[in-house]
Amino acid sequence: MARKEILPQSAAFIYTMWFFDKGGYLQDLLHKLKYHFMRGVGIELGYLLGKDFLHQQSTEELKYIDDLNPVIIPVPLHVKKRRKRGYNQARALAEGVSRSTGWTIIKKGAIKRVRKTKTQTGLTLEERSKNLKGAFQVKEPKLVLNRKCVVVDDVFTTGATTFELAKTLYEVNEVSSGILTVARA
């Protein structure tokens, strides 16, 4: 679903495969990925996401991205949440995207979620943005300098999380990030 929309300067594009089906199969699948350690589902969904993205882009758009040596950035979880959950579902998705695109994934720990934020569920866009302000930090700037960062997450709702991460990356490398998600709510 390629949609043209007004984006912040830090985001070059948003690409999602499906619209979120509240109460449906996709919601169940994403819930299992997130809370039941179904890494394989994440890797497969990520593979399909990457393949679908490549298929939908023009040769010129892909060349532009490839010329900027793309690096995949899974949205990091705060260390406490990662410990509780057991793993980061965005990293599993990123592994699949990497398999289908050939792009590298940033090494673990290079970008961190440095502030533990409350759940975004039920918050307005303004509340979500305030909740996430300053939540991310690039620990190893050399790994993103002059590269096209491609942020990967499971669901794009208001964009507060991915836009905050893209803004943090933009402050370091001044290259707008792309955003890939499995679903859009």
Secondary structure, DSSP 8 states (H G I E B T S, - for coil): --------TTEEEEEEEEE--TTSHHHHHHHHHHHS--HHHHHHHHHHHHHHHHHHS-HHHHHHHHHT--EEEE----HHHHHHHSS-HHHHHHHHHHHHH--EE--TTSEEE-S-----TT--HHHHHHHHTT-EEES-GGGTTTS-EEEEEEEESSSHHHHHHHHHHHHHH---EEEEEEEE-
